Amino acid sequence: MDKPSNILTDKEACDALRLDDDCQTEVFAGDNASATAYIDNATGTDWEKQNPIDPLAKACAKLKLQQNFYHDADHDFQDRIVEYLCLLKAKAARSGS
């Protein structure tokens, strides 16, 4: 089985954005990839290559995806995202990732 290319699967991203199940992935694919790249770059770890993917990385990706997709004050999760990134960096350092 191939490793996913993003922290969130298309289904998880669709659910996080509260989109209909029949929504085309092209609607959010760029934002999903951007969230993964942001988290990987900020922590120095390719979380999407882990099996299973760390739940905290998934939670962080959901917040970043929502923030990227909606661009409004109701979806400004930057403080929480930074908090999650700090925790993920510490996890990566402990595991040697």
C-alpha positions as CSV (number, residue, x, y, z in Angstrom):
1,M,0.0,0.0,0.0
2,D,1.4,3.4,-1.0
3,K,1.9,6.0,1.7
4,P,-0.5,8.9,1.5
5,S,0.9,12.1,0.0
6,N,-0.9,14.3,2.6
7,I,-1.4,14.1,6.3
8,L,-5.1,14.0,5.7
9,T,-6.8,11.7,3.3
10,D,-9.3,13.2,0.9
11,K,-12.2,11.9,3.0
12,E,-10.7,13.4,6.2
13,A,-10.1,16.7,4.5
14,C,-13.7,16.7,3.1
15,D,-15.0,15.9,6.6
16,A,-12.9,18.6,8.2
17,L,-14.3,21.2,5.8
18,R,-17.8,19.9,6.2
19,L,-18.2,19.4,2.5
20,D,-20.6,16.9,0.9
21,D,-19.1,13.5,0.3
22,D,-19.6,13.9,-3.5
23,C,-17.4,17.1,-3.5
24,Q,-14.6,17.0,-6.1
25,T,-11.2,16.8,-4.4
26,E,-9.9,19.6,-6.7
27,V,-11.9,22.0,-4.5
28,F,-9.6,21.5,-1.6
29,A,-6.6,19.5,-2.9
30,G,-4.3,22.5,-3.0
31,D,-5.2,23.6,0.5
32,N,-4.7,20.0,1.8
33,A,-1.3,19.8,0.2
34,S,-0.4,23.2,1.5
35,A,-1.4,22.2,5.1
36,T,0.9,19.1,4.9
37,A,3.8,21.1,3.5
38,Y,3.4,23.8,6.1
39,I,3.4,21.3,9.0
40,D,6.3,19.2,7.5
41,N,8.4,22.3,6.9
42,A,7.7,23.8,10.4
43,T,8.6,20.6,12.2
44,G,11.2,19.1,9.9
45,T,9.3,15.8,9.7
46,D,7.3,14.2,6.9
47,W,4.3,13.2,9.1
48,E,2.4,11.8,6.1
49,K,5.1,9.0,5.8
50,Q,4.4,7.6,9.2
51,N,2.1,4.7,9.7
52,P,-0.1,5.4,11.4
53,I,0.1,9.2,11.1
54,D,0.3,10.9,14.4
55,P,-3.2,12.1,15.6
56,L,-1.7,15.4,16.7
57,A,-0.4,15.9,13.1
58,K,-3.9,15.1,11.8
59,A,-5.5,17.6,14.2
60,C,-3.0,20.3,13.2
61,A,-3.6,19.6,9.5
62,K,-7.4,19.9,10.0
63,L,-7.0,23.3,11.6
64,K,-4.5,24.5,8.9
65,L,-6.7,23.2,6.1
66,Q,-9.8,25.0,7.5
67,Q,-7.8,28.2,7.9
68,N,-6.5,28.0,4.4
69,F,-9.8,27.1,2.8
70,Y,-12.1,29.6,4.6
71,H,-9.9,32.7,5.1
72,D,-12.2,34.3,7.7
73,A,-12.1,35.3,11.4
74,D,-14.1,32.3,12.4
75,H,-11.4,30.0,11.1
76,D,-8.3,31.8,12.5
77,F,-6.6,29.0,14.4
78,Q,-3.0,30.3,14.2
79,D,-2.4,30.2,18.0
80,R,-3.6,26.6,18.3
81,I,-1.6,25.6,15.1
82,V,1.6,27.1,16.6
83,E,0.9,25.2,19.9
84,Y,0.5,21.9,17.9
85,L,3.6,22.6,15.9
86,C,5.7,23.0,19.0
87,L,4.4,19.7,20.4
88,L,5.0,18.0,17.1
89,K,8.6,19.4,16.9
90,A,9.2,18.0,20.4
91,K,7.8,14.6,19.4
92,A,10.0,14.5,16.3
93,A,13.0,15.4,18.4
94,R,12.3,12.6,20.9
95,S,11.8,10.0,18.2
96,G,14.8,11.2,16.1
97,S,12.6,11.9,13.0
